[in-house]
Amino acid sequence: MKLKKTSFQHPAIYGLALLNILIHLAVYKNLEYHRDELLYFSLGLHPDFGYATVPPLIGWIASAMQMVFGFSLFAVKLFPAILGGLVVLITADITKILGGKTYAQILGALAILIMPVTLRAFYLFQPVAVDVFFWVFCTWLLLRYMETNTDRLLVALGASFGIAMLNKYLIALWILALLVPIAFSKYRMIFKKRAFYIALIAGFIIFLPNFIWQLAKGLPVINHMQQLHDHQLVHVSRLGFLTDQLLNPLAASVLTIPGFFYLWKNKKYRFLAYSVLIVILSL
């Protein structure tokens, strides 16, 4: 089956994507470096296959940005701003795949633009911006594959998950949250496809250098997660976390619950509703 032509070519959606980039770049001189930005961007001076607190991708990105733009505030702000624009476009196409018309696509794109959580994520040079991008991008690849049954999209999905694992290990939860409901849905035939296992191998090979680095260094990720739990996560209650998921999107919150129930009522994409529940209950 041929890949359907995407419909986020509506001028308003392109305009929102560009606006999302410009909003972040327009104010980049208003503040100095955030301390976390200095940490992550400085990793670019010492590219490696891993670091004590993060996987290596953010350091590689920082190194590439420094080679092109130097160690500058503009270089720090440009990359996350571009990711923000891409997420607007991808969100619009996800909306289209799920059955949304032009108005719904614009609404979905606008939600990304105005949410405080994404406004902050795509303003700061942190793994969070890359993580948000890959959660959205991998979901888009999966939905495009299910619409077209095109094996190369499945392989691209595996490779993308591998790259995402080089940024934040949390993406592994989304992988699991997707695979479990799929195993009980009409899409379970995916596990019989050769392309699925090629995708698994591709993702693992991409992630392998960091996995080896972790083993060689005595798995520092375990100590880092323990420190996070003892000094930060211990102050976060489950009720507070759930409340934040509804309130943090601000105006876009009006789309959260209706969107979830739309997925739940739609047999074709109900597995995504289960995936969201798995993530929330796991965290």
N, C-alpha and C positions, 0 to 999 in steps of 0.2 A: 504494500500500500504506500502510496506517495505521501510524503510529509505535507500536511496542510499548510497553506500559506498563513502566516501569522497576521493578525488584524490589529496589532498595536501601532499601525501606521497612521492612525488618526492624528491629525496635527496637534490636537489638544494633549494627547498622551506624550508625544515627542516634546511638546512645550513644557509639560510638567516634569519630564525627565531632565531637560535642560535647566529648568528653574531650580530643581533640587540640587543640581551641581553648583549653579551660580549663587544660590543662597549661602552655601557653605564657604565658597571662595570669596564672596563679597565681604565677609566679616572676619576673614582669617587673620588680619592684622590687628584686630581689636584686642586680642588676648595673646599672651606669650605662650610658649610651649607648656602643655600640661605635663606634670612630672612623669606620668606613665608614658606619654608620647616620647619624652626624652629617653626613657629606658628602652622602649621598643625600637625607636629609630637608631639608637646607639648600637643595637645588636647588628645593624648593617655594617658596622666597622669590623665585626668579628663573625662573618658568616660561618655557620657550622651545621651539623646534622641534628642539633638539638641544643636546648639551653635548660638551666636549672628549673625555670618556672614555666616555660612555654616550648612547644614544638618549633621547628626551624623556619617555617614559611614566612613569618613576619620579619625575621632577620634578613631573609633573602630578598623580600620585597623592599625593605629599607635599603639594602645594598644597591639594588637596581635603581631606586629613586635617587640615591646619592650620586651614582655614576652619571646620571642624566642632569639632575638639577642641583647637585651639591647638597651639603647639610644646611638646609634652609627651612624656614617656617612654611614657605609655599610648597616645598616638596613634601613636608609632613602632612599638609592639609589636602593636597591634590588627589592622592590615591583614594582615600575614603570618600571624597566627594564624588569621584567618578563611579565608585561602587554604588553609591546612593542613586545616581541616575540610572544605572543598569537595573537595580532592583525595582525601580518604578516601572521600567519597560517590561521586565519579566513578570511582575505582579499583574500587569494588565493582560498579558497573554495567558497566565494561569486562570484569570477570571474568565477569559474567553473560552478556554478549554472546558471549564466547569459549567458553561452555558450562559455566561453573562453577555449581554449585548454591549453596545458602545458606551451607554450611560454607566453600566455597572463597571466596565473596564476603567473608565475615567474616575469613578468613585473609588475603586481599589487603588489606583495610582495616586489619587489625592490623599488617601489614608496614609500611604507611605510617606508622603511629603510633609504631613502635618503632625504625625505622631511624635511626641517628645522623645520616646525611646529611640526612634530612627534618626531624628534630628541630631541627637547627641552621638549616636553610634557612627554616623557618617561625617561627623565633624572632627572626631579624634582618631589619630593613627594608633589603633589598637587591634588586637586579634578579633575583638567583638565585631567590627565592621566586616571583616573577611568572613567571619562565622555566619553572620546574618545573610550575607550574599550567598554562601554555599548552601545554607538550609533552603533558601528560596530557589536557587539555581538547580539543585539536585531534585527538588520536588517538581520543578518544571520539566526537567529531563524525563523523570518517571512518568508524568502525565502525558507528555508528548509520545513517549514510547507506547503507552497503553492505547493512545489514540491511533497510532500508525503501525504498531508491531514491527518497527524498524530496528533490526538487531544492533546497528551501529550506535543508536541512541542508548541502548542498554550498556554497551561497552563504554561509551562516553560517561554514563552515569557511574559505573564502577571506578573509572579513572578519576572522576570528579570527587567521589567520596574519598579516594586515596589522597588526593591533594588536600581536601578539607581536613583529613586527619593530621596532616602536617601543620595545620593551623591551630585547631583546638580538638581535643579528644572527645568533647561533648557531642560531636556529630555522630559518634558511634551509637549514642542513644537514639538518634533519629533513624539511623539505619535499622536498628533492632525494632523500633516502634513501627516502621514501615513493613518490615519483613513478616512480623508475627501476624498482623491482620490479613496481609496478602495471602498467607498460607491457608487461610480459611475463607478466602473469597474466590470469585470466579477467575481471578488472575493467577491462581496458584500454578497454572500450567507454566508460568515463568520459570519455575524450578526445574523443569524438564528441558529447558532450552540450553543449547551449547553456549550461546552468547552470554547467558547468566554466569556461567562458570569462568568464561573468559573475562568477564567484568570483575568477578571476585579476584581472579589472579592479577589482573591489571592494577586494581586498587591496592592489593597487598604488596605488589612489587614497588609501587610508588611510595607506599608508607614504610617499606622495609628499612631504608637507611636510618630513619628515626627510631624504629623499633630496636635495631641493633645498637644504636647509640645509647638508648635507655638501658639495655641489658649491660652494656660495657661500663656504664657509669653507676650501676647499682640501683636502677629504677628510681631516680630522684623524683619522679612524678608522684610516687607514693608519699614521700615526705612533704612535698608541696601541698598535696591534697589534705594531708593531716593538719598542716599549718592553717590552711584555709578554713577547715572545719572548726578548729579550736579557737581561732581568733576573729573569724568573720561570719561564717555560716551559722555558728552557734547562736547568733543574735537574730537570725531570720526564722520566724515562725511559719508553719505551713499555711495557716490562715492568712497571715500577712502576705505571703507569696501569692496565694490564689487571688487575694484582693488586688494586688498589684497588677496581675495579668489582665484584669478587667479595667482598672483605672488608669494605668500608665499610658495606654494609647490615646487617652483624652477623648477628643471628639470622635476618633475612629472606633472608640469602644462600642458605639451603636451598631457597628458591623460585626462585632465579635460573636455575640450569642446568636443572632440570626444566621450568620455564616456557618456556625457549628451545626445548627439544626437543619440547615439546608443540606449539608454533607450527610447528616444522619438520615434524612428522609430520602436521599438520592442513593439508590442501591448501587449504582455504578461507582460512586466515589465514597461510599460509607466507610471503606477501610481507612480513609484519611481521618474521619471522625474518631475512630478507634485509636489511630496513631497519635492524635492530639491528646486523647485521654491517657494513653500510656506514658507520654512525656510528662504531663502534668502530675500524674500520680507517682511517677518515679522521682521527680524533683521534690 
